[in-house]
Amino acid sequence: MCHDWVVEETRIDRWLHAVRIARTRSDASDACRGGHVTVDGRSAKPSTPVRTGSRVEVTGSGRHRVVEVSLVID
């Protein structure tokens, strides 16, 4: 089954917005630039790629989220 919105990898800022962890892509980019996002244990820039299996940690708004990418959507 193939969907147009399923891709092998995408930017972390796009993914965070797509899965609604960030309200906007701009918010996601700001969180990355502010040092609030890591991908596989490394600080993420907005352009950092994520793939299925990537571990994403996001800290902000009094919450700390740890999620594993099970589907890359763009």
Sequence and secondary structure as in RCSB ss.txt:
>XXXX:A:sequence
MCHDWVVEETRIDRWLHAVRIARTRSDASDACRGGHVTVDGRSAKPSTPVRTGSRVEVTGSGRHRVVEVSLVID
>XXXX:A:secstr
   TTB SEEEHHHHHHHTTSSSSHHHHHHHHHTT EEETTEE  TT EEETT EEEEEETTEEEEEE SS B 
